[in-house]
Amino acid sequence: MGRAPGNGKRSSPPTPPPGRCHFWLPNKRRHCANSSLQSSQYCGNHLPESASGAGRRVPCPVDPSHTVLEENLEAHVGKCPLKKRAAALAAQPYYSKGINSGGAEAGRGITSAEKRAAVHRLTEDEFQGLLGKIRSVHAAAAVAMRESYLITDACDKWMGGQVDRKVPYQEKHVAQQASIVGNMEAFGLLRKGGAEVVDGENVSMSAQAVVEFGAGRGYLTQVLVDCYGIRNVFLVERRSYKLKADRSLRQNEDVTLERLRIDIEDLSLHGIEALRGLKYLAIGKHLCGPATDMTMTCCLTEQYDQTEEKVYGKHSLHGLALATCCHHLCQWKHYANKSFLTGLGITEEEFHAMTWFSSWAVDGDHSSPDSYVEVEDTSSEVREPEKPDPEINGIERIIRSIPTVERASLGFMCKDIIDTGRLLWLRHKGLVADLVSYVPSNISPENRLLIAKCTS
């Protein structure tokens, strides 16, 4: 996946194949796959309103990611496939809308563009004061992250190439997967010695199941199954993926697999019948932005009776290992430890500014409104400070004048503060917890792992 040009300008889309709709899908970075109409360069779905005979298209109220002709809207809503899918999901016992959203905070999330606009509305003195505040808060409160790149003997099968490596992305992920698992073993979440089975029972595991949040294709769980003999697997992912590990996992007769297509924000573990009575591990590799906070909330939801004693569901959390990433997507309303931030004098607006700054850690030119973070393919090129542009002034000029290394350092400070709050939240809940750098930054710049173990 390529990087946006250093000058902040996007390159023009490539020419579509003959007969293909010319509509460009920026999120997928390709043209629409439909055939164009004979009388137009576009398909019926993307025909410009200015075209002869084209009706006005409006967003679908069920899912605004697609549009429909206004004259067909009423009929479409009744048969929209996403409406049927949403209704089927709402009927599931594990669906509880907004249960992990972070409490009573209401309203939509703040987009990156809105965060940027808010930063640019600051005066120069306010902006410099905020940077100074971040530095002082980091020095006073941030927990030092220790390096912990661990590959255990149990993962020799993967590290030695004794698995199917035909999928191209798998090669560069295997070291991350193995180190996450290695840190889990070192922290006491997995027992040493691999998947030893005695009388049909897995004696190497003190947990009976694994729930992978933001599972994607599910290959982190695949490592646990192959190397540690996990038998009960639950994969939580809101998107649909090809090339999943599910096929391989289902071929293992000893493994029970359930994939839940649901947003973590709406997931109630108490409603998963197959998980009841099991001690489980919660894992996640690159839980983007607020997904980390919602996962922690999902796993540590507590209810109190009249004597204020903790009452838990029939399943029990053994521990968790969550690789955080994309801090620029974090939202105040979802953040687990708001009291930590407010205690440091950080307001909601300052938090959102910090999240926007955080991508400076992995993106040397976040000053551009069109720049974006590429987690896995971040360029190692060191950029020099840009030459002043006489047409650029105010906050934009200050940002561009900050040397790349200093800007990255500020980005890492923001990440440290955000993850420190999460770490302290886990400890406040009674877990033994740590924050480690689980792979070198040249493997992945998003290399932070929150790891925690329940004590009872």
N, C-alpha and C positions, 0 to 999 in steps of 0.2 A: 504494500500500500504506500503510495507516494506521499510526499510532504508538500504542503503548499509552498509556492515560491517565496524566497526570502523577502521580496518587496511587498508581500501581502496581497498580490494580485493572483487570482485564479487563472489557470490556463483555460483556453476554450475547449469545450467538449469535443471529442473526436467525431468524425463523420460516421453516422450509423450505417449498418449494412444495407444493401439495396432492398427496398420494399419494407424496411423497418420504420416504425413510428419515430419521428424526430424529437419527441419529447424527452428531455433529459431528467433523470431521477437523481438529484444530488446526493441523497443519503446512500443510495446503492451505487452511485458513480457509474451509471450505465444508462443507455437509452431504454425506453419502454420496449418490451419484448413483443408487443402486438404488431400486426401488419398495418401499414398505413392504408387509408382509403384511396380508391383510385383517383379521386378528385382532390386529394390533399396530401401533404407530407405527414399528417398525423392520423392516428387511429380515432375511432369514434369517442373514446373516453377522453382524449386530450385535444380534441378539435378546438382551436381558439374561438372565443366568442365572436370575434370579428368576422369569422368565416361565414360564407353564405349558407344559410340554413342551420347554423349552429345555435342551439339554445343555450340559455344561461345555466352554468353548472354551479352547484352549491355543495358544501361539505355534507357528508352523510352524518346525521345527528347521532347515529349509533357509534360510528368510528370516523372522526374527521380526517383520518389519513387518506381517505378516498372521497371522490366527488361523484355526483349524479346529476342528471338533467333535472332542473327544478320542476318541470312538468311531470316527471316520473318519481318525484321524491316520496309521495305517500305510498305508492305501490312498492317502491324499493325498501322502505323501512320495514314493511311487513315480511319481506323475504330475505333481508340482508343476512348472509351466512354468519356474520359476526354477532348479530343479535341472537341467533339460535345458539351459538357457542357460549355467549355470555349467560343466556338463560340456563343452559346445561351446567355451567360452572357454578352459578348461584345456587343450584339445587344440591351441590355436593356438601356433605357434612363438615368438610374441612374449610369451606369458604365462609369467611366473616369479613365483610367489606371494611377496610381501614383499620383492622384490629391492631396492626403493627405500625400505624402511621406516626406514632409519637405522642399520643394524648389528644388534648382538646384543641391543639393548634389547627385551625381551619384554613381553607384557601388553597389556591394552586401554588405550584413551585415557582421559583424565580429562575428565569432563563439566563444563560451566560451573557446574552446580549443586554439584558436588563441589569445584570451585575456590572458589566462593563460601563454601561451608561451611568450607573450610580457612582462608580469610581471617578468617571470623568466630570461629574458635577461637583466634585470636591474642589475647594480652593487649593492652591499650592501648599499653603501652610497646613491645611487639614490633611492633605495627602502625606506630606513629610511627617506630620505628627502620628499618623496611622502606622507608617513604616517604623517609626521609633517605638511605638507601643508594641508592635509585633516583636521587635528585637528584645525589648525588656521583658515581655511576658514569656518569651521562649527561654531566656536566660534564667528566669525565676521558677518556671513551672514545668517545662518540657522534660519528659523522661528520656534519658539517653538510650538510644537503640543499639543493642549489641549485635555484632555480626555472628550469624549462626548458619553457615552453609554446611549442611549435614547430609551425607548419603550413607545409608545403612546397608549392611550385608543383605538384608531382606529384599532390597531393591536391585540386587545384582542381575536379576532376570531382565529388568527393564534397561538398566544402564549398560548391560552387556549386549544389547541388541537382540535378545531372544524373544522379541515380540514383533508383531506386524508393524513395520515402520513405513508402509506404503503411503499413508496419509501425510502430505508434505509438511503440515504445520506441527505434527507431532514431535519431530526431531528436536526442535528448539524449545519445546515445552517439557520434555522429559526430565531435564535437570531440575526445573522448578517443581514438578510434581514429586519427584523423588526427595527433594529437600524438604518440602512441606511434610511429607510422610516421615522423613528422618527426624524432623523437629518434634513431630507428634510422639514418636517413640522415645526420644530423649526426655520429653516432658512428662512421660508416664501415661500418655493416652493410649499407646499401643505397647504391648509387651514384647520384649526382645525375643528373637528366635524365629521370626516368621510365622507361617501358618501351620503349626503343628496340630494335627488332628488325632484325638484319642477317643475310641469308641463313638465315633461320629460327632464328637463335640470339639469345637475349636478352643483349645486351652490357652492359646496365645493372646486371645482378646478378652479384655474385661468389659468391652462394650459389645452388644449383640447386634447393633445396626448402625448404619451411617446415613445421614441425611445431607446431601450435597445441595447447597443453596446457590442459585445462579449457575446451575450445573452445565449449561451449554451442551456440549457433546458428551460430557460425562467421563472424560478420561482420567480425572483425578480419582474418582471412585474406582475406575478400572484398575488403577495401581493398587489400591487397598484390597480389592478382591484377589488380584493375582499374587500379591506379596504377603498379605496378612490374613487371607481366608475369610474376609467379611462375607456374611451369608444373606443379610437383609439390607436391601438397598432402596433408598428413596431419592429420586432426582427431582429437584424443584427448579423449574425454568418456565418463564412466561412466553418465550419465543419457540418457534419450531426450527429444528436444525436437521440438516442432512449429515451423513457420515458420522452418526452417533455411535457411541460405544454400546448402545443397548443391544444390538444384534449379538455381539460377542458375549455380553453378560447373560442374555437369555439362553444362549447355547450351553451355559454352565448349569447343569441340573441342580446343583447345590445352592444356587443363588435365587432368591426371591426379589424381583425387581418391580418397582412401581414408579412410573414417571408422572409427575403432577404438573400440568401446564397451568400455572397460576402465578400471579404477582406475589412476591414475598409479603407485600403490604397487606394482603388479604388472607394469608394462610394461618389457620389455627391447627397446630399440631395435635391438639386434643381430638380433632375430628378424623384423624387418620386411623382407621380401625386396625390396620395391620401393624401399626407402631405401638399400640397399647401393650403395656406390660414389658416393653423392651427398654434396655439402657442403650442410649444412642450417642454417637459422635456427630457434631455439626461441623461441616467443612465447607469451604468456598475458596476458589482460586480466582482472584481478581473480581471481587464484589464491588461493582462500580458505585461510587458516591454513596447515596443514602441506603443502598442495599445492605451495606455492612451494619448500619444502625438498626434497620428493620429486622435483619437476621438475629441480632443480639436480643432485640425485644421479643421476637417470635419464640426464641428458645428459653428466655428467662421471664416469661409472663408469670406474674405471681398474683394470687388472690388471697385476701385475708378474711378470716372469720371474725366473730365478735371479740375473741380473745387475742386478736392480732397475730395468731400463729400462722405460719406459712402453710398453705394447702396447695399441693401440686397435683397434676394429672397423674394417671396411672403409668405413663411412660416417664423416664427420668433422663436428664442430660448427664452424660459422663464428662464431656469436655468439648471444646471447640477449637478450630484452627481456621482463621479467616484471613486471607490475603487481601488487604485493602488496596484500592486504586481509585483513580479518577476523582480525587478530592474536589476538583473544580465543579463537580456535579452535586456536591453535598447541599442539603437544605436545612435551614434552621428548624423547620417544623418537624423534621424527622430525627434530628441529631439527638442521640441518647442522653448526653450529659450536658444539658444547657446550664445547669447550676454551676458546673465547673467553669464555664465561660463567663457567666454573669459574675461569679465570684472574683474573676480576674478583671472585671470591668469591661468585658467585650460585649458589645451590643449586637442585636440581630443584623443591623446594617454592616457593622464591622466584620461580623462572621462571614457574610456573603462576599464582602470584599476580599477577605482572606482566602476563601475558596477560589475566587477568581485568580488571585495571586499564585495559588498553589501550583497551577499548571506551568508557571515559570520554571519549576524544577525539572520538567522534562521537555519543555518547548521554549527554545531560545528566543522566539519572536512572538510571544503572546500579545505583544502590543498591537498586533494587527487584528482587526475585527474578523478577518477571514481565516486566521490561523487556527489550527486545531492540534490536539494532542494525539500522537500515534504511539500507543503504549509499547507495542512490541518491536516496531521498526524505527525507533527514534534515532536520528542521525547523530553520530559522534563528532560531527564537524563542530569546531569551536568558532563561533561567530564573533567578529569584532563589533564594538559599538557602532551603530549607524551614524553616518554623517548628518549633521543637523539639516533639516529641510526648512527653509524660511517660511513655508506655508503651514508648518506644524507648530502649534503653540500649546500652552497650558500643560495639563497632566500628560497628554500624549508626548510632548517634548521631554518632560522629565523622565517618563518611562523609557523612552528610546535612548536617553543619555546614560541610563544605568548600565554599567558593564555587564556582559552576559553572565559572568561568573557570580557577580553580586546578586543579580536578578534571580539566578538559580538558587543561590543560598537563601534568599528570602522565601522562595517557593518551598524549599525544604523545611524552613522554619514553620511555615503555615501547616504543612503536612504533619510535622511533629506535634504541634499544638492540638490539632484535630484528633490525631490518634492517641495522644496522651489522655485526652478526655475520655475516649472510649476504653482505654486500659483501666483508668481509675474507676470507671463505671462498673466494669466487670469485677474489680476487686471489692467495690462497695457491695456488690451482690453476694459476696462471700466466696468467690472463686480465686484460686491461685492463678495469677495471670502475668504474662510477659509480652513485650513487643520486641521482635527481632528482625534483622535484615537476613532473609533466608536464602538469597542468591546475590552474587555480585551484580553491580549495576550494569556491567557490560552484557549480562544475560538478560536482565530486564530492569529498567529504571524504576518500575513499580514493584519494589522488592520487600514490602513490609508485611509482616505476619503477626497478627494478634493470636496468641495461643493461651488457652486457659483450661483449668481442670477443676471440677467440683470436688469439694473436700468431704462430702457426705452423700 
